[in-house]
């Protein structure tokens, strides 16, 4: 799953882009699990 967390240190834009990358990785893992 994808969790949206806003860190006070980072700007909302930076935080969203970081979690977007994390979500992409999660999706890739989901695809790998489905293949197996």
C-alpha positions as a printed Julia matrix, in Angstrom:
36×3 Matrix{Float64}:
  0.0     0.0     0.0
  0.86    3.63   -0.29
  1.08    5.82    2.81
  1.09    9.59    2.57
  3.13   11.17    5.37
  4.15   14.81    5.42
  7.45   15.39    7.17
  7.81   18.86    8.72
 11.44   19.02    7.59
 10.6    18.63    3.92
  8.33   20.72    1.75
  5.01   19.14    0.69
  6.31   18.9    -2.88
  9.5    17.1    -1.86
  7.58   14.82    0.47
  4.99   13.92   -2.17
  7.65   13.17   -4.77
  9.55   10.96   -2.34
  6.44    8.98   -1.46
  5.54    8.78   -5.14
  8.83    6.95   -5.68
  8.1     4.71   -2.71
  4.66    3.92   -4.12
  6.21    3.0    -7.46
  8.55    0.59   -5.7
  5.63   -0.95   -3.85
  3.79   -1.43   -7.15
  6.83   -3.12   -8.66
  6.98   -5.5    -5.7
  3.28   -6.27   -6.11
  3.87   -7.12   -9.77
  6.79   -9.4    -8.88
  4.63  -11.25   -6.36
  1.9   -11.75   -8.95
  4.38  -13.21  -11.44
  5.46  -15.81   -8.92
